[in-house]
Amino acid sequence: MPPEKTINADGSTTVQNDDDGSVVTSWPDGTVQVDYANGTSMITYPDGSVLNVYADGSRDLNDVNGVALDPDTGLPLGGNPGPVIEGEVDIVEAVLHGGHALTSLVDAASILGRAEVVAVVAEPLDGLLAVVVMGYEVWQALESANRAYITAGHCYGLMYGALDLEGPNYPSGGWSLDSEETVNIKKAKFADGVNEARRELADGANGVLLRNKILLRTANLRSDPKAMIDQLWKASCHNANNAFYADHMQLMWPDTGITER
């Protein structure tokens, strides 16, 4: 029986090999990552270069011809990289200032080893989040459930936007006991949160930086959007004085919805 394939939210496909315990993830651009049972990984990029990541965190990179490259810069090791071209921009520096948009989680994972990236990933999440999406007095007057749906929409909006996914859509199902009026209110609050996230991500260099930070943090969590959106949810709920929701509820992924932990 062939191994079962899993389609991931970012468009990649994952296959678990029972024979050796390895996990193979393939992306539409041709990137392939193999995670072995011993904690090592091998990533093959579309240009034929190969990045090996070892269990102790060390890495080595080789181009398609087997020439050793610096894992951080992609330049040949021990050689003269040649003159710096006037106006050449350090891509990592541009990523961390919103001047260059990361294209995918694979792109983000490729620069995780840079010291400046490690520092950004370690920053508190509060700096990423809008404190509220309306005036403080109005915000506090809302019922906690309505604040939770604004927060959920904001978190889903950020994750869907950073991953270039369509949506998100308000969670639907026949299980809800809410009245039609209550559902319509929650839908509106969810949409408010989504729209706020879209405005933030569309805010020029600030929006690019926000997207980059979300992708970098997600890549640091073994490229698991569910783990990342849970972090966003917890931090957002605490910022919104909704500690109960942070501690006892969580967001579903890849489906949308609020459920018990």
N, C-alpha and C positions, 0 to 999 in steps of 0.2 A: 504494500500500500504506500503510495507516494506521500511525502511529508505534507502536512497541511500548511497552506499559505494564509497569512494574515495581511490584510490591507490596512495600512496605518493612515492616520489623519493627514499626514503631510504628503501622501501620495506614494510613499515607499511600500515595498512588499517584504515581509519577514517570513523566513522559513526556519523551523526548528528541526535540526538533524538529530534523530534519536541515536544514530550509530556512534557519533563521537561527542554529542552534547553541544555542538557548535550552533550558533544562530547567525543566519545570513540575511542581511538587509540590503535591498537593492532600491536605488532611486531612479526616477525617470531619466535623469541626465547621464546615466551610465555609472554613477558612483556605486561601489559595492563594499559593504563593511561586513567582516566576518568576526564575530565574537566567540572566542574559544572557551572551553570549560575551565581552563587554567588561569583565566583572568586576562589573557592577552587578546589583542585585536589587530586585524589587518584591514586597512582601508585602501582600496584601489580607485584612483580618480580617473575621469574620462581621458586625460592626457597620457595615461599609462603609468603615472607615478604611484608609488606605494608607500603608505605611512604605516609603520609598525608601532603599536602602543603596548608596552610591557606592563606586567602586574605591579611593578614598583612605580609606575607613572612615567618612566623614561620612554623616549621615542626616537625613532630614526626614520629618515625619509630618503627614498631613492627615486631617480627619474626612470623613464622607460628603458634607458640603456644601462641601468644599474649604478649610475653615478650618485655618490652620496651627497645629499643636500641638507642645508640647515632646516630643521622642521619648522622654525618660526618665520624665516624669510624666504625659503625656497631657493636660496643661492647656493652654489657649490661650496662644499666645505674645504677650507684650506687654500682656496684659490683667490685670485684677485677679482672681485666682482666687476671691476672696471670703473670708469669715472661715473660720478653721480650726475645724472642728466638734470640740467637746470629746470626747476619747476616740478620735478618728480615728487610725488606725495607719498608719504608712508601710509599705506592702506589701513593698517591697524590704527594709526593715529586718526585718520579720517573717520574710521568706523566709530571711534570713541568720542568724536565731536559732531557726529551727524552729517559729515561730509561725504560719506559713502555708505550705501545701504547693503547690508548682508542679504544674500539672495535666498538662503535656506539654512536649515539646521546643520547641514553638512558644512556649509560655508562658515558658520559660527564655530562649529567644533574644531575646525582646522586652525583657529587662532587661540584656543583656550589656554595654551601653554605660555603665552606671553604674559610677563609680569604685570603689565598695566591692565590686561584683561582680567587676570586673577583678582586684582584689586577692585575692579568694577563689579565683578560677579559677587564679591563679598560685601558690597555696600548694602545697607538696610533697604528693604523694599519700599519703605515709605516715600522715598524720593521719586519713585516711579509713578506714584498714584495721585490722582486728584483727590483732595480731601473730601470735597462734596461737589455735587453738580448743580447746586442752587444755593440760595441764601441760607445761612446757618439757622435762622429762626424758622424758616419754612421747612428746612430739613428735619429739625428736631420735632416739629409738629406732626410729621408723618408717622403712621404706625410702623412698628419695627418690621413687619412683613413687607410693607411697601418699600422701605429703605433697602431691605434685603434684595428685592427684585431689581431696584436700580443698580445695586452693587453687582448682582449677578450679570445683568446686561453689560455693565462696564467691563467686568472681567472677561466675559465671553467675547465682547467686542475687541478687546486688546489681543486676546489669543488668536481669534479668527483673522484679525487684520494682520498680525505679525506673520502668521503662517500662510497668508494669501488664500484663505478658505472662503467660500461663499457663505453668507449668513452673518451672524447666527439667527435662528428663528426661535420665537417664544416656545417653550416646551408645551407640547399638546398631548392629550390622552384622555380617556374616559374615566380615569381614576379620580379626577378632581371633585371635591365636595363643595367647591366655591360656587356662589351664585354667578349668573352671567355678568352682573354689574361688577362684582369683585374681580372676576377674570379680566374684564376689560380694563379695570384700573391697574391690575398687575401687568397686563400686556403693555399699557402705556408707560409704566415705570421702567419695565425692562427695555423698551425702545429708547427711553431717555438715556439710560446707561450706555446702550450700544452706540447711540448717536454721539454721546460725549467722548467715548473711546475713539470713534472715527474722526472726530474733530481734532483730538490730540495727535493721532497718528498722521493726520494731514497737515500738521503745523510745521511745514518746512523742515529745517535742520533739526528742530526739537522733536518733530514727529519721527524722523529717520533715526535719531538717537534712541528714542523710546522703543521703536521696533527692534533696533539692534540689541538693546539691553535685554529685551524679552527673549530674543533668539539665543543670546549668549547664556542667559540663566537657564533656559530650557535645555540647551546643549549640555550644560554642566550637570543637569539632572538626567543624564543618560538619554537625552533627547526625548524625554517623556512629557508631552503636553499636559497630561492629567496631573502629574506632580507639580508642574509649574502653575497651572490654574488654581490648584489648591493653595499654593503659597500666596498667590494674588488675592484669592478669596479671604483667607485668614487675615492678611494685613489690611485689606479693604474693610472688612467687617469691624475690626478693632478701631480703625480710623473713623468709622461711622457710628461708633458707640453701640455696635451690635455684637457684643462679646458672645451672647448665647449662640448666635448663628455661626460664629467662627469656631466655637468649641464643639457644637453638637450637630452641625449640618455641613454638607459639602456639595460641590458642584459636580455634576456628572460629566463624563467625557468619553467618546466624542459626541454623544447625545447631549442635549441641553436639559437642565433641570436641577432643582435643589432637592437633596435627599439626606437621610440621616447617615451619620458616620457609623 
